[in-house]
Amino acid sequence: MVFKDMKKEHCEPDEYTYTIMIRMTGKAGKPDEALSLFQEMLSKGCTPNLIAFNTILEVLAKSRMIDKAILLFSKMVENKCRPNEFTYSVLLNVLAAEGKLGRLDEIVNISSEYMNKPLYAYLVRTLGKQGHANEAHRLFCNMWSFHDRGDRDAYLSMLESLCTSRKTVEAIDLLSNMHEKGIETDTYMYNLVFSSLRKFKQMTHIRAGRADDAVKIFEKLDSSDCKPDIVSYNSLINCLEKYGNVDEAHMRSKEMQEKGFNPDVVTYSNSN
């Protein structure tokens, strides 16, 4: 009513007024009307800012209007309006909800001029936390290819996602190659991989007769600036015992105690 009265009084609404109306109309469950208001705003010569674009994108996304949302996103980029994390989160969430995360590549390609390390890192983290390990890994590989130096948070999130989704081979490969992108590994990262090996019975990387691979990973940790802790030892001992290398497990248990780590509940449970 107030909006109509403004027009009657020849008081032309600006982009801020239109944005408020678009948000209110969207909340009322009228996405088509909200989109019409956005088009009207453009026809009046108003230049939508980031908030305006995000507002209409959110309305379209909540109504599962994916095609229109992506089209509008492309117009946003054409207008040189830089998307932010919220923009991508809106699109990411609706794609995930509709089972169309494959179209995320389309989003990335449309906004390629704005895709930097922080944005890649944000998307990788978000996908990983939502349990979409395959999509996160695909996007992560794009980031790996296009940037000489990595983002530590993104690499850690990717490692956690791979370990949680039982992609142990990929996790070990990532751990081994992080240094190429200037990322320093630490004990926590190694323990993520060890813990995933210990947690899941179906160990992809360490099969019967290849428990020595676990030892190699452990020794790489031991020879680095970061050193193994009680979690590292427990995980290694568990892997060795699962594959019948009892002598090596006993030796590592003794070594652990010599380094000042006292056996805990997990250590003793390994033997059961």
C-alpha positions as CSV (number, residue, x, y, z in Angstrom):
1,M,0.0,0.0,0.0
2,V,2.7,2.5,0.9
3,F,4.7,1.5,-2.2
4,K,1.6,2.3,-4.4
5,D,1.0,5.5,-2.6
6,M,4.6,6.6,-3.3
7,K,4.0,6.1,-7.0
8,K,0.7,8.0,-6.9
9,E,2.4,10.9,-5.2
10,H,5.1,10.8,-8.0
11,C,7.7,9.8,-5.4
12,E,9.8,7.4,-7.4
13,P,11.2,4.5,-5.4
14,D,14.9,3.9,-5.5
15,E,16.9,0.7,-5.5
16,Y,16.7,0.5,-1.7
17,T,12.9,0.8,-1.7
18,Y,12.7,-1.9,-4.4
19,T,15.0,-4.2,-2.5
20,I,12.8,-3.9,0.6
21,M,9.7,-4.6,-1.5
22,I,11.4,-7.6,-3.2
23,R,12.3,-9.1,0.2
24,M,8.8,-8.6,1.6
25,T,7.2,-10.0,-1.5
26,G,9.5,-13.0,-1.4
27,K,8.7,-13.7,2.2
28,A,5.0,-13.6,1.3
29,G,5.7,-16.5,-1.1
30,K,5.3,-14.5,-4.3
31,P,8.6,-15.1,-6.3
32,D,7.2,-14.1,-9.7
33,E,5.9,-10.8,-8.3
34,A,9.3,-10.3,-6.6
35,L,11.0,-10.9,-9.9
36,S,8.6,-8.5,-11.6
37,L,9.6,-5.8,-9.1
38,F,13.3,-6.5,-9.8
39,Q,12.7,-6.1,-13.6
40,E,10.7,-2.9,-12.9
41,M,13.6,-1.5,-10.9
42,L,15.9,-2.1,-13.8
43,S,13.5,-0.5,-16.2
44,K,13.4,2.6,-14.0
45,G,17.1,3.0,-14.4
46,C,18.1,1.8,-10.9
47,T,21.3,0.0,-10.7
48,P,21.0,-3.0,-8.3
49,N,23.8,-3.4,-5.8
50,L,25.1,-6.6,-4.1
51,I,22.3,-6.5,-1.5
52,A,19.6,-6.2,-4.2
53,F,21.0,-9.1,-6.3
54,N,21.4,-11.3,-3.2
55,T,17.9,-10.5,-2.1
56,I,16.2,-11.6,-5.4
57,L,18.6,-14.6,-5.7
58,E,17.5,-15.7,-2.2
59,V,13.8,-15.3,-3.1
60,L,14.3,-17.4,-6.3
61,A,16.4,-20.0,-4.5
62,K,13.8,-20.5,-1.7
63,S,11.2,-21.1,-4.4
64,R,13.6,-23.7,-6.1
65,M,13.7,-21.6,-9.3
66,I,17.2,-22.7,-10.2
67,D,17.3,-21.8,-13.9
68,K,16.1,-18.2,-13.1
69,A,18.5,-17.9,-10.2
70,I,21.5,-18.9,-12.4
71,L,20.3,-16.6,-15.2
72,L,20.1,-13.8,-12.7
73,F,23.5,-14.6,-11.3
74,S,25.0,-14.4,-14.8
75,K,23.3,-10.9,-15.2
76,M,24.9,-10.0,-11.9
77,V,28.3,-10.8,-13.1
78,E,27.7,-9.1,-16.4
79,N,26.8,-5.9,-14.5
80,K,30.2,-6.2,-12.7
81,C,28.6,-6.7,-9.4
82,R,31.0,-8.9,-7.4
83,P,29.3,-11.9,-5.7
84,N,30.2,-12.6,-2.1
85,E,30.1,-15.7,0.1
86,F,26.5,-15.2,0.8
87,T,25.7,-15.2,-3.0
88,Y,27.5,-18.5,-3.4
89,S,25.9,-20.0,-0.3
90,V,22.4,-19.3,-1.6
91,L,23.1,-20.9,-4.9
92,L,25.0,-23.8,-3.4
93,N,22.2,-24.6,-0.9
94,V,19.5,-24.7,-3.6
95,L,21.6,-26.9,-5.9
96,A,22.3,-29.3,-3.0
97,A,18.6,-29.4,-2.0
98,E,17.6,-30.2,-5.6
99,G,20.3,-32.7,-6.2
100,K,21.9,-30.6,-8.9
101,L,25.4,-29.9,-7.5
102,G,26.8,-30.7,-10.9
103,R,25.7,-27.3,-12.0
104,L,28.1,-25.7,-9.5
105,D,30.7,-25.9,-12.3
106,E,28.4,-23.6,-14.3
107,I,28.3,-21.1,-11.4
108,V,32.1,-21.2,-11.1
109,N,32.5,-20.7,-14.9
110,I,30.1,-17.8,-15.0
111,S,32.0,-16.0,-12.2
112,S,35.5,-17.1,-13.2
113,E,36.8,-13.6,-13.1
114,Y,35.9,-13.4,-9.4
115,M,37.0,-16.9,-8.3
116,N,39.9,-16.4,-6.0
117,K,41.5,-18.6,-3.3
118,P,39.2,-17.4,-0.5
119,L,36.1,-18.2,-2.5
120,Y,37.4,-21.6,-3.6
121,A,38.3,-22.3,0.0
122,Y,34.8,-21.3,1.2
123,L,33.1,-23.5,-1.3
124,V,35.4,-26.5,-0.6
125,R,34.8,-26.0,3.2
126,T,31.0,-25.7,2.8
127,L,30.7,-28.7,0.5
128,G,32.9,-30.8,2.8
129,K,30.9,-29.9,5.9
130,Q,27.7,-30.7,4.1
131,G,29.0,-34.2,3.2
132,H,29.5,-33.6,-0.5
133,A,33.0,-35.0,-0.7
134,N,33.0,-35.7,-4.5
135,E,31.9,-32.2,-5.4
136,A,34.3,-30.7,-2.9
137,H,37.2,-32.7,-4.3
138,R,36.3,-31.8,-7.9
139,L,36.3,-28.1,-7.0
140,F,39.4,-28.5,-4.9
141,C,41.2,-29.9,-8.0
142,N,40.3,-26.8,-9.9
143,M,41.7,-24.7,-7.2
144,W,44.9,-26.8,-7.2
145,S,45.3,-26.2,-10.9
146,F,44.7,-22.5,-11.0
147,H,46.6,-21.3,-7.9
148,D,50.3,-21.6,-7.2
149,R,49.9,-21.4,-3.4
150,G,47.1,-23.0,-1.5
151,D,44.7,-21.9,1.2
152,R,45.4,-23.8,4.5
153,D,41.8,-23.8,5.6
154,A,40.6,-25.2,2.3
155,Y,43.3,-27.9,2.3
156,L,42.5,-29.0,5.9
157,S,38.7,-29.0,5.1
158,M,39.4,-31.2,2.0
159,L,41.5,-33.6,4.0
160,E,38.8,-33.9,6.7
161,S,36.2,-34.5,4.1
162,L,38.2,-37.2,2.3
163,C,38.9,-38.9,5.6
164,T,35.3,-38.8,6.7
165,S,34.1,-40.2,3.4
166,R,36.6,-43.0,3.5
167,K,38.6,-41.7,0.5
168,T,41.8,-42.8,2.2
169,V,44.0,-43.0,-0.9
170,E,43.1,-39.5,-2.0
171,A,43.6,-38.2,1.6
172,I,47.1,-39.7,1.7
173,D,47.9,-38.3,-1.8
174,L,46.8,-34.8,-0.7
175,L,48.8,-35.1,2.5
176,S,51.9,-36.0,0.6
177,N,51.6,-33.2,-2.0
178,M,50.5,-30.2,0.2
179,H,54.0,-28.9,0.3
180,E,53.9,-28.3,-3.5
181,K,51.4,-25.5,-2.7
182,G,53.3,-24.1,0.2
183,I,51.1,-25.7,2.9
184,E,53.0,-27.1,5.9
185,T,51.6,-30.3,7.3
186,D,51.2,-30.9,11.0
187,T,50.6,-33.7,13.4
188,Y,46.8,-33.1,13.3
189,M,46.7,-33.7,9.6
190,Y,48.6,-36.9,9.8
191,N,46.4,-38.0,12.7
192,L,43.3,-37.4,10.5
193,V,44.6,-39.9,8.0
194,F,45.7,-42.4,10.7
195,S,42.4,-42.1,12.5
196,S,40.4,-42.8,9.3
197,L,42.6,-45.9,8.7
198,R,41.9,-47.1,12.1
199,K,38.2,-46.2,12.2
200,F,37.1,-47.9,9.0
201,K,37.4,-51.7,8.6
202,Q,37.5,-51.4,4.8
203,M,40.9,-49.8,4.5
204,T,41.6,-48.8,0.9
205,H,45.3,-48.0,1.2
206,I,46.4,-50.5,3.7
207,R,45.5,-54.0,2.7
208,A,46.7,-57.3,4.0
209,G,50.5,-57.6,3.5
210,R,50.9,-53.9,3.1
211,A,50.9,-52.6,6.6
212,D,54.4,-51.4,5.9
213,D,52.7,-48.5,4.0
214,A,51.3,-47.3,7.4
215,V,54.8,-47.4,8.8
216,K,56.1,-45.3,5.9
217,I,53.5,-42.7,6.5
218,F,54.3,-42.7,10.2
219,E,58.0,-42.4,9.6
220,K,57.4,-39.5,7.3
221,L,55.6,-37.8,10.1
222,D,58.4,-38.7,12.6
223,S,61.1,-37.3,10.3
224,S,59.3,-34.0,9.8
225,D,59.3,-30.9,11.9
226,C,56.0,-32.1,13.5
227,K,56.2,-35.3,15.5
228,P,53.9,-38.2,16.3
229,D,51.7,-38.0,19.4
230,I,49.7,-40.6,21.3
231,V,47.0,-40.5,18.7
232,S,49.5,-41.2,15.9
233,Y,51.0,-44.2,17.8
234,N,47.7,-45.7,18.7
235,S,46.5,-45.5,15.1
236,L,49.7,-47.1,13.8
237,I,49.6,-49.8,16.4
238,N,46.0,-50.5,15.5
239,C,46.7,-50.8,11.8
240,L,49.7,-53.1,12.4
241,E,47.7,-55.4,14.7
242,K,44.8,-55.6,12.3
243,Y,47.0,-57.1,9.7
244,G,48.8,-59.5,11.9
245,N,52.1,-57.6,12.3
246,V,52.1,-58.1,16.0
247,D,55.9,-57.9,16.4
248,E,56.0,-54.5,14.7
249,A,53.0,-53.3,16.8
250,H,54.8,-54.4,20.0
251,M,58.0,-52.6,19.0
252,R,56.0,-49.4,18.3
253,S,54.2,-49.7,21.6
254,K,57.6,-49.9,23.4
255,E,59.0,-47.0,21.3
256,M,55.9,-45.0,22.2
257,Q,56.6,-45.5,25.9
258,E,60.3,-44.7,25.5
259,K,59.3,-41.3,24.0
260,G,57.2,-40.5,27.1
261,F,53.7,-41.5,25.9
262,N,51.9,-43.7,28.4
263,P,49.4,-46.3,27.0
264,D,45.8,-45.2,27.3
265,V,42.4,-46.8,26.9
266,V,42.7,-46.7,23.1
267,T,46.2,-48.4,23.2
268,Y,44.9,-51.3,25.3
269,S,41.8,-51.6,23.3
270,N,43.9,-52.1,20.2
271,S,45.0,-55.5,21.6
272,N,41.5,-56.7,22.1
